[in-house]
Amino acid sequence: MQVNLSAVDTALIVTRASVSSFHALDSVCTHAGCTVGTFVQQQGYMQCPCHGSRYDIQGQVVRGPAEENLASFGIEFDGADELKITLPNLPLDVKPIQLYRRAGNRLRLKLTFEGKSGRRYQLRFKADVVSAFSTVPFAVTPNGLAVSSEISVTSDGPRHLYVDSDNQRGFYIVDEVE
């Protein structure tokens, strides 16, 4: 299977070798930069459509003209339903947060995101990288009550959510509601 991630420039090739073994590879052919196809079990290789280079399930060259193997990425599988792929040097999409002072000298954070027409979003928070995200209430205006749990977007463009700062450090993410 190929996986496209918005923060990754190219697709990844993720192949299941056995019940508990996976391989994650960069899909860019090391010969001329074309996108390599997915692994075909019956053939025992994946092939670049541009010049025919072939790679085995681990990304090793089995036929040129490519001379270098595909880049591989670390994988952790929990044995059930979670597969973690380590992507080194992945750029994070971090945006600066504006602070607003409210009555009583309380701070409010202004979070901006690109909304898409016809979609609904929620604000989620986690205190550290190992905790799970939980939904948190927000306001849609700088001085409104922070009681909304979801926002529906009617046109494409930037949207703003406001959340009361409670001196808690962590990570916020605006997630599309499915």
N, C-alpha and C positions, 0 to 999 in steps of 0.2 A: 504494500500500500504506500502511497505517497501522501505526505502530510504538509499542508501549507500553513505557515504561521505568519501573521502580519508583521512580526518583528524580525523575521528571518528572510534574507534576500532570495533564497532558493528553496526548492522543495527538499524534503528529507525522504529517504527510502527506508521504511521500517518493515522488516521481514521477520516472521516468526519461524524459527528453525525447528523448534520442538515445543512441547507443551509449556516449558518454562524458560526457553531460550529465544532471545530476540537479537536482531542486529539493526543498528541505526546508522545510516550512511548519508553523506552528502551526495546529492544526485548529479552534481556537475562532473562531467567526464574530464579526466585529467589530460586528455589529448587536445581537444579543441574547445572545451567549455560548453558543449551541448548537454541537454538533459538526458540522463540515462533512464531507460525504462525500468519497470519493476521486475523483481526476480520471478522467473517462471520455473516452478518446481520440475515440470516434465523435461525441460531443457537443461536445467542445472546451472543456469546463468541469467544475468541481466545484460542487455545489449544497448549500446549507444546507437541511435538511429542515423547519426551523421556519417561515421566512418567505420562502424562495425566493431568497435572495441567491446570486449566482453569481460564481465567481472563475475566472480563467484558470490555466494551468499554473504561472505564476509567483506566483499569489496576488493578482493585481490584480483589483479589482472590475470585473465586466463588466455586472452588473445588480444594482440595489439590492433591498431598502432599505439594505443596508450601504453606508457611505460611505468606510470605510477598508479598505485592503488587509490581507491576512493577514500576520502577522509571518513573515519568512523568516530562515533560518539558513545560515551559511556551510557549504560542502561542499567536500571534497577527495576526488577519486577517483584511485586509483593506476593506473587503466587495466586492471586485471585483476580483483581480487576484494575490494578493501578500500575501503569508503566511510566517510569520517570526517565527522561532522556536529558543528559547533561550537555548543554550547548555552550562551549567556552566563548567568552567575549561577546555574548549576546547583549546588544544595546537595550537598555530599559527606556521606556517611554515615560519619563518623569517630567511633570509640569510643575512650575512654581505655584505655590498656594498663596492667595492674598488673604490677609487678616482684616477683619472689621471689628472695631470696638463698639460694643453695645452698652445700653444702660447698665449701671452697676459695674462698669469696667470689664464686662465679660467679653471674651473673644469669640468670633465666629469665623470659620474657614470658608472661603469661596473656592469651590472645585469646578473646573471647566472641562467639558468633554464635547466631542462632535456627535450630535444626535442625528439619527436617520429617520426620515418620515415613516410613520406607521409603526414604529417600534416603541416598546416600553422598557424603562430602565429602573434599576434599583441601586442604592448605595450600600456597599459592604465594607467592613472594617475587620482587620486582625491586628493584634498587638505585636506579633513577631512573625518570623518566617515559618515557624513550625505550627503555629495555631491555625485553626480553620477560620475562614471568613464568616462573619455573621452580618445580617442586614441591620442597618442603622437608620433612624429617622432623619429627615432633612427638611429644609425649607426651600422654596423656589424663589424667594425674594430675600434681600439682605436683612430685613427686619421682621419677616413673617415667622409664624410658629413652626418649629422644627418637628412636625408631626406626620409628614408625608413618608410613605414607604415605597412609592413608585411614581414615575413620571411618564406620561404618554407624549410622544413627540409628533407634531403635525407637519413639520417641514424640516428639511435638512439644514444643518448649521450648528454653531456652537450653542451649548446650553450651560446653565450655571446652577449648581446646587450649593446650599449653604448649610453647614453643620456646626453646632455649638462645640467649642473646644472645651474639653474637660481635663486638660493637662495630661491626657493619655497620649502616649506616642505609639505610632504604628503605621499601618498601610491602609489606604483607602482605594477602592476600585469601583468604577461605575460599570455595572454588568447589565447586559440585555436580559430581560425577563423572557423566558421561553414559554 
